[in-house]
Amino acid sequence: MKKIRPVPLASIAVALVILTSSLVYLVLQPGKIPLVSFWMGGLLLNLLLISASALALRREAQDGAPSLWTAGRLLPLSADLVYILAVVLLISSGRVGPDLKLELLGLSAVFTYPIVLPFLVFIGSFLAIKDSINLLYGYSSRGREVLVFSMVRLSAVFTLLLLGGIISVILFRGIGAISWEFLTQPHFRLGTEGGISTCIQGTFWLVMGAMLISAPLGIGAAIYLNEYSRHSGLKRVVTIAVGCLNGVPSVVYGLFGLAFLVATFGLSLLAGSIILGLMNLPTIILTSQEALKSVPNSLREGSVALGASRWQTVRKVVIPSALPGVLTGLIIGVARAAGETAPIMWTAVTFSATPVTMYYGVVPDVTQPVNNLCYHLLNLIYFLGAWDVEEKAWGTALVLLALVLSINMVAIFVRNHYRKKISW
């Protein structure tokens, strides 16, 4: 094994470079791919290194070592090598070239060269890494463990790269639009000039209204279900209903609001707040329930043993102990409400730049429609090509992204802060 260790290690290193570069091209989709020759050479090198490692293992088996080559190992390895060789031959023959267009099973989507080539190379490099790890550890349980952990790590890295890529692109495209005037002035001339101040105001009041409705109802329902109705049939029915509501698409909530709320309240801040609150309700109930379940029963039993009533136990022991999880669920609900478009586009919002009407400087007029960051961005996207609003659209997207990320960071900070105060 020590003799052949450098060979599969070299194959892993080459395959990792190919996998990373092909993934970058698969995500970014550039018009030209200058790494075709490098990918072909790397895949051929992987093919040779893996074959050499397999032959070395077979020779060791012939010299008296236990044989590793069962059908369950040899056939998958052979299939992987055939795939890598087929990819190289397809590229070199020109069948996978810049003019490639694939229409599969009559689908409207067309798979072009910038998609197909990096995908084929990505799969080939992944198979090369898998086979190289198996050969490096002699198909032992340690090799399978390393392979699984490598896949998990790659998934985590891919997730981070995807998030970083999204943030980087929006930041690069939208930073030029950010200014004090952009954040403090209303828009005019269909969004080509001005800023997003009315959108920020509308988003704030919609979220505040939604949380005023959903927070007390959600926390109260969670306390009842977890503390007062633990083993009843009603709890099972309500839990199933909440789970179903949590999976309902947001556009369905919007249609519900259009049918039942707009007819009563009109297109207004109140209708939008109610529908956002109803949409947030299942999330707050479920997160609050999980937070309450995490409180040890020994704390409840100790409180009852000291003579406290059930409500005193809930108020003085259970809720303070579950507070980090409850607050985290509430803040996540705020982030979700701030990023929704479908539930409010038929119930609460307008593209008008009119500021939110305030009574006594602190109470908004809930009977009037408002603007919203998501709806404003949607309208700017509609105007692309007809009006010069691309920079404004990216700037609005950057503000919305910063808002949602900031709320999630606050949720993490609050959770960690209160967890430090819990001794159990």
C-alpha positions as CSV (number, residue, x, y, z in Angstrom):
1,M,0.0,0.0,0.0
2,K,2.8,2.5,0.8
3,K,4.3,2.0,-2.7
4,I,1.2,3.2,-4.5
5,R,0.1,5.9,-2.0
6,P,1.5,8.8,-4.0
7,V,-0.3,7.7,-7.2
8,P,-4.0,7.9,-5.9
9,L,-3.0,11.0,-4.0
10,A,-1.9,12.7,-7.2
11,S,-5.1,11.5,-8.9
12,I,-7.2,13.1,-6.1
13,A,-5.3,16.4,-6.4
14,V,-5.7,16.6,-10.2
15,A,-9.4,15.6,-9.9
16,L,-10.1,18.2,-7.2
17,V,-8.7,21.0,-9.5
18,I,-10.8,19.8,-12.4
19,L,-13.9,19.4,-10.2
20,T,-13.5,22.9,-8.7
21,S,-12.9,24.6,-12.1
22,S,-15.8,22.8,-13.8
23,L,-18.1,23.7,-11.0
24,V,-17.2,27.4,-11.3
25,Y,-17.9,27.3,-15.0
26,L,-21.1,25.4,-14.5
27,V,-22.4,28.1,-12.1
28,L,-21.1,31.2,-13.9
29,Q,-22.0,30.1,-17.4
30,P,-19.4,32.1,-19.4
31,G,-19.6,32.3,-23.2
32,K,-16.2,30.8,-23.8
33,I,-14.5,27.9,-21.9
34,P,-10.6,28.1,-22.3
35,L,-10.0,25.1,-20.0
36,V,-11.2,22.4,-22.4
37,S,-7.6,21.1,-23.2
38,F,-6.7,21.3,-19.5
39,W,-9.8,19.2,-18.6
40,M,-9.1,16.6,-21.2
41,G,-5.5,16.3,-20.1
42,G,-6.5,16.1,-16.5
43,L,-9.1,13.4,-17.1
44,L,-6.7,11.4,-19.2
45,L,-4.1,11.7,-16.4
46,N,-6.7,10.6,-13.8
47,L,-7.5,7.6,-16.1
48,L,-3.9,6.6,-16.2
49,L,-3.2,7.1,-12.5
50,I,-6.3,5.2,-11.4
51,S,-5.5,2.3,-13.8
52,A,-1.9,2.2,-12.5
53,S,-3.2,2.1,-8.9
54,A,-5.6,-0.7,-9.7
55,L,-3.0,-2.8,-11.4
56,A,-0.6,-2.3,-8.5
57,L,-3.3,-3.5,-6.1
58,R,-3.9,-6.5,-8.3
59,R,-0.2,-7.3,-8.4
60,E,0.0,-7.2,-4.6
61,A,-2.9,-9.7,-4.4
62,Q,-1.1,-12.0,-6.8
63,D,2.0,-11.8,-4.5
64,G,0.1,-13.3,-1.6
65,A,-2.0,-10.5,-0.2
66,P,-5.7,-11.0,0.2
67,S,-7.5,-10.3,-3.1
68,L,-9.5,-7.0,-3.1
69,W,-11.0,-7.5,-6.6
70,T,-14.6,-8.8,-6.2
71,A,-17.2,-8.2,-8.8
72,G,-18.8,-5.5,-6.6
73,R,-15.6,-3.5,-6.7
74,L,-14.2,-4.2,-10.2
75,L,-17.4,-3.5,-12.2
76,P,-18.1,0.0,-10.7
77,L,-14.4,0.9,-11.2
78,S,-14.5,-0.3,-14.8
79,A,-17.7,1.6,-15.5
80,D,-16.2,4.8,-14.0
81,L,-13.1,4.5,-16.2
82,V,-15.2,3.9,-19.3
83,Y,-17.2,7.0,-18.5
84,I,-14.1,9.2,-18.1
85,L,-12.7,7.8,-21.4
86,A,-16.0,8.4,-23.1
87,V,-16.1,12.0,-22.0
88,V,-12.6,12.6,-23.3
89,L,-13.5,10.9,-26.7
90,L,-16.7,12.9,-27.0
91,I,-14.8,16.2,-26.5
92,S,-11.9,15.4,-28.8
93,S,-14.3,14.2,-31.5
94,G,-16.2,17.5,-31.5
95,R,-19.5,15.9,-30.7
96,V,-19.5,18.0,-27.5
97,G,-18.7,21.4,-29.1
98,P,-19.8,25.0,-29.1
99,D,-22.7,24.3,-31.4
100,L,-24.2,21.6,-29.1
101,K,-27.9,21.9,-28.3
102,L,-29.8,19.1,-26.5
103,E,-33.6,18.9,-26.3
104,L,-34.5,16.0,-24.0
105,L,-37.9,14.3,-24.0
106,G,-39.6,17.2,-25.7
107,L,-38.8,19.6,-22.9
108,S,-38.7,23.3,-23.7
109,A,-35.4,23.7,-21.9
110,V,-32.3,23.5,-24.2
111,F,-29.0,22.2,-22.8
112,T,-26.2,24.0,-24.5
113,Y,-22.4,23.6,-24.6
114,P,-21.6,25.8,-21.6
115,I,-23.9,23.6,-19.5
116,V,-23.2,20.1,-20.9
117,L,-19.4,20.2,-21.0
118,P,-18.7,21.4,-17.4
119,F,-21.4,19.0,-16.2
120,L,-19.8,16.0,-17.9
121,V,-16.4,17.0,-16.7
122,F,-17.7,17.6,-13.1
123,I,-19.2,14.1,-13.0
124,G,-16.0,12.5,-14.4
125,S,-13.8,14.3,-11.8
126,F,-16.1,13.3,-9.0
127,L,-15.9,9.6,-10.1
128,A,-12.1,9.9,-10.3
129,I,-12.0,11.2,-6.7
130,K,-14.3,8.4,-5.5
131,D,-12.2,5.7,-7.1
132,S,-8.9,7.3,-6.0
133,I,-10.0,7.3,-2.4
134,N,-11.1,3.7,-2.6
135,L,-7.7,2.7,-4.1
136,L,-5.8,4.8,-1.6
137,Y,-7.3,2.9,1.4
138,G,-7.5,-0.4,-0.4
139,Y,-11.3,-0.5,-0.4
140,S,-11.4,-0.7,3.4
141,S,-14.0,0.7,5.8
142,R,-11.7,3.6,6.4
143,G,-11.8,4.5,2.7
144,R,-15.6,4.5,2.7
145,E,-15.6,6.7,5.8
146,V,-13.3,9.2,4.1
147,L,-15.4,9.2,1.0
148,V,-18.6,9.9,2.9
149,F,-17.0,12.7,4.9
150,S,-15.4,14.1,1.7
151,M,-18.8,14.3,0.1
152,V,-20.3,16.0,3.1
153,R,-17.5,18.5,3.2
154,L,-17.8,19.2,-0.5
155,S,-21.6,19.8,0.0
156,A,-20.8,22.3,2.8
157,V,-18.2,24.0,0.6
158,F,-20.5,24.2,-2.3
159,T,-23.2,25.7,-0.2
160,L,-20.8,28.4,1.1
161,L,-19.5,29.1,-2.4
162,L,-23.1,29.4,-3.7
163,L,-24.0,31.8,-0.9
164,G,-20.8,33.8,-1.4
165,G,-21.3,33.9,-5.1
166,I,-24.8,35.3,-4.8
167,I,-23.8,37.9,-2.3
168,S,-20.7,38.9,-4.3
169,V,-22.6,39.3,-7.6
170,I,-25.4,41.4,-5.9
171,L,-22.8,43.4,-4.0
172,F,-20.7,44.1,-7.2
173,R,-23.7,45.0,-9.3
174,G,-25.6,47.0,-6.7
175,I,-23.0,48.9,-4.7
176,G,-22.9,51.6,-7.3
177,A,-26.5,52.6,-6.7
178,I,-26.2,52.9,-2.9
179,S,-26.1,56.5,-1.7
180,W,-27.8,58.5,1.0
181,E,-30.2,59.9,-1.6
182,F,-31.1,56.4,-2.8
183,L,-32.0,55.4,0.8
184,T,-33.8,58.5,1.8
185,Q,-35.7,59.7,-1.3
186,P,-38.8,58.2,-3.0
187,H,-38.6,57.0,-6.5
188,F,-40.1,58.8,-9.5
189,R,-40.3,58.4,-13.3
190,L,-41.1,54.7,-13.0
191,G,-38.1,54.1,-10.8
192,T,-35.5,55.5,-13.1
193,E,-34.7,58.3,-10.7
194,G,-34.9,58.8,-6.9
195,G,-34.6,56.1,-4.3
196,I,-36.4,53.6,-2.2
197,S,-37.4,55.4,1.0
198,T,-41.1,54.6,0.6
199,C,-40.3,51.0,-0.1
200,I,-38.3,50.7,3.1
201,Q,-41.1,52.4,5.1
202,G,-43.7,50.1,3.6
203,T,-41.6,47.0,4.3
204,F,-41.1,48.0,7.9
205,W,-44.8,48.6,8.6
206,L,-45.9,45.4,6.8
207,V,-43.4,43.3,8.9
208,M,-44.4,45.1,12.1
209,G,-48.1,44.5,11.5
210,A,-47.5,40.9,10.6
211,M,-45.5,40.2,13.8
212,L,-48.1,42.0,16.0
213,I,-50.6,39.5,14.6
214,S,-48.6,36.3,14.4
215,A,-46.3,36.5,17.5
216,P,-48.9,36.4,20.3
217,L,-51.1,33.9,18.4
218,G,-48.2,31.6,17.5
219,I,-46.5,31.7,21.0
220,G,-49.9,31.2,22.7
221,A,-50.8,28.3,20.5
222,A,-47.3,26.7,21.1
223,I,-47.7,27.1,24.9
224,Y,-51.1,25.5,24.8
225,L,-50.1,22.6,22.6
226,N,-46.9,21.8,24.5
227,E,-47.9,22.6,28.1
228,Y,-51.7,22.1,28.4
229,S,-52.6,19.6,25.7
230,R,-49.8,17.2,25.5
231,H,-51.6,13.9,24.9
232,S,-55.0,15.0,23.6
233,G,-56.4,14.3,20.2
234,L,-56.8,18.0,19.6
235,K,-53.0,18.4,19.7
236,R,-52.5,15.8,17.0
237,V,-55.1,17.5,14.8
238,V,-53.7,21.0,15.3
239,T,-50.1,19.8,14.8
240,I,-51.1,18.2,11.5
241,A,-53.0,21.3,10.4
242,V,-50.0,23.6,11.3
243,G,-47.6,21.3,9.4
244,C,-49.9,21.5,6.3
245,L,-50.2,25.3,6.6
246,N,-46.5,25.6,6.8
247,G,-46.2,23.9,3.4
248,V,-48.8,26.0,1.6
249,P,-47.2,28.1,-1.2
250,S,-47.1,31.8,-0.4
251,V,-49.1,32.6,-3.6
252,V,-52.0,30.7,-2.2
253,Y,-52.1,32.9,0.9
254,G,-52.1,35.9,-1.5
255,L,-55.1,34.5,-3.4
256,F,-56.9,33.9,-0.1
257,G,-56.2,37.5,0.9
258,L,-57.5,38.8,-2.4
259,A,-60.7,36.8,-2.1
260,F,-61.5,37.5,1.6
261,L,-59.5,40.4,2.9
262,V,-59.3,42.9,0.0
263,A,-63.1,42.7,-0.3
264,T,-63.4,43.9,3.3
265,F,-60.4,46.1,3.9
266,G,-59.4,47.0,0.3
267,L,-55.9,47.1,-1.0
268,S,-54.3,48.2,2.3
269,L,-51.5,47.8,4.9
270,L,-54.0,46.0,7.2
271,A,-54.9,43.4,4.6
272,G,-51.2,42.7,3.8
273,S,-50.3,42.6,7.5
274,I,-53.0,40.1,8.2
275,I,-52.0,37.8,5.3
276,L,-48.3,37.9,6.2
277,G,-49.2,37.2,9.9
278,L,-51.3,34.2,8.9
279,M,-48.4,33.0,6.7
280,N,-45.9,33.4,9.5
281,L,-48.1,31.7,12.1
282,P,-47.2,28.0,11.4
283,T,-43.4,28.9,11.4
284,I,-43.7,30.6,14.8
285,I,-45.9,27.8,16.3
286,L,-43.4,25.1,15.2
287,T,-40.3,26.9,16.3
288,S,-41.8,27.9,19.6
289,Q,-43.0,24.3,20.2
290,E,-39.5,23.0,19.6
291,A,-38.1,25.6,22.0
292,L,-40.6,24.6,24.7
293,K,-39.9,20.9,24.1
294,S,-36.2,21.5,24.7
295,V,-36.9,22.5,28.3
296,P,-36.1,19.5,30.6
297,N,-39.1,18.1,32.4
298,S,-37.1,18.1,35.6
299,L,-37.5,21.9,35.8
300,R,-41.3,21.6,35.5
301,E,-41.4,18.9,38.1
302,G,-39.2,20.9,40.5
303,S,-41.4,23.9,40.2
304,V,-44.6,21.9,40.8
305,A,-42.9,20.3,43.8
306,L,-42.3,23.7,45.3
307,G,-46.0,24.4,45.1
308,A,-46.2,26.5,41.9
309,S,-49.3,26.2,39.7
310,R,-49.1,25.2,36.1
311,W,-49.3,28.7,34.8
312,Q,-46.7,29.9,37.3
313,T,-44.4,27.1,36.1
314,V,-45.0,28.1,32.5
315,R,-44.5,31.8,33.2
316,K,-41.5,31.7,35.6
317,V,-39.7,28.5,34.5
318,V,-40.6,27.2,31.0
319,I,-40.9,30.5,29.0
320,P,-37.6,32.0,30.3
321,S,-35.8,28.7,29.6
322,A,-37.2,28.5,26.1
323,L,-36.8,32.2,25.3
324,P,-33.7,31.8,23.0
325,G,-35.5,29.5,20.7
326,V,-38.7,31.5,20.8
327,L,-36.9,34.7,19.9
328,T,-35.0,33.0,17.2
329,G,-38.2,31.8,15.6
330,L,-39.8,35.3,15.8
331,I,-36.8,36.9,14.1
332,I,-36.7,34.3,11.4
333,G,-40.4,35.1,10.9
334,V,-39.5,38.8,10.5
335,A,-36.9,37.9,7.8
336,R,-39.4,35.7,6.0
337,A,-42.1,38.4,6.1
338,A,-39.6,41.0,4.8
339,G,-38.7,38.8,1.8
340,E,-42.2,37.8,0.6
341,T,-43.8,39.2,-2.5
342,A,-46.7,36.9,-3.6
343,P,-48.9,37.3,-0.4
344,I,-48.9,41.1,-0.6
345,M,-48.8,41.9,-4.3
346,W,-52.6,41.5,-4.5
347,T,-53.4,42.7,-1.0
348,A,-51.3,45.5,0.2
349,V,-48.8,47.1,-2.2
350,T,-48.7,49.7,-4.9
351,F,-45.9,51.1,-7.1
352,S,-46.8,54.6,-6.0
353,A,-44.0,56.6,-4.3
354,T,-46.5,58.2,-1.8
355,P,-45.0,58.0,1.7
356,V,-46.9,56.1,4.4
357,T,-49.5,58.3,6.0
358,M,-48.8,58.7,9.8
359,Y,-51.1,59.7,12.6
360,Y,-49.4,61.6,15.4
361,G,-46.1,60.7,13.8
362,V,-46.1,57.1,15.1
363,V,-49.3,55.3,13.9
364,P,-49.5,54.4,10.2
365,D,-52.8,54.7,8.2
366,V,-53.6,51.0,7.9
367,T,-56.4,51.6,5.3
368,Q,-54.0,52.8,2.6
369,P,-51.7,50.7,0.3
370,V,-47.9,50.9,0.7
371,N,-44.9,50.2,-1.3
372,N,-42.5,47.3,-0.6
373,L,-38.9,46.4,-1.4
374,C,-39.8,43.1,-3.0
375,Y,-42.7,44.5,-5.1
376,H,-40.6,47.5,-6.1
377,L,-37.8,45.1,-7.3
378,L,-40.3,43.0,-9.2
379,N,-41.6,46.1,-11.0
380,L,-38.0,47.3,-11.9
381,I,-37.3,43.8,-13.3
382,Y,-40.4,44.2,-15.5
383,F,-39.1,47.6,-16.8
384,L,-35.6,46.2,-17.8
385,G,-34.9,46.8,-21.4
386,A,-37.6,49.5,-21.7
387,W,-36.2,51.8,-19.0
388,D,-32.7,52.4,-17.6
389,V,-33.4,50.8,-14.2
390,E,-30.9,48.0,-14.0
391,E,-28.6,49.7,-11.5
392,K,-31.6,50.7,-9.4
393,A,-32.8,47.1,-9.5
394,W,-29.4,45.7,-8.3
395,G,-29.3,48.4,-5.6
396,T,-32.8,47.5,-4.4
397,A,-31.8,43.8,-4.3
398,L,-28.6,44.7,-2.3
399,V,-30.7,46.6,0.3
400,L,-33.2,43.7,0.5
401,L,-30.4,41.1,0.9
402,A,-28.6,43.2,3.5
403,L,-31.9,43.5,5.4
404,V,-32.6,39.8,5.4
405,L,-29.0,38.8,6.3
406,S,-28.9,41.4,9.1
407,I,-32.1,40.0,10.6
408,N,-30.7,36.5,10.5
409,M,-27.5,37.6,12.1
410,V,-29.5,39.3,14.8
411,A,-31.3,36.0,15.4
412,I,-28.1,34.2,15.8
413,F,-26.7,36.8,18.2
414,V,-29.9,36.8,20.3
415,R,-29.9,33.0,20.5
416,N,-26.3,32.8,21.5
417,H,-26.7,35.6,24.0
418,Y,-29.6,34.0,25.9
419,R,-28.2,30.5,25.7
420,K,-25.2,31.7,27.8
421,K,-27.6,32.6,30.6
422,I,-29.2,29.1,30.7
423,S,-27.4,26.8,33.2
424,W,-29.0,23.6,32.2
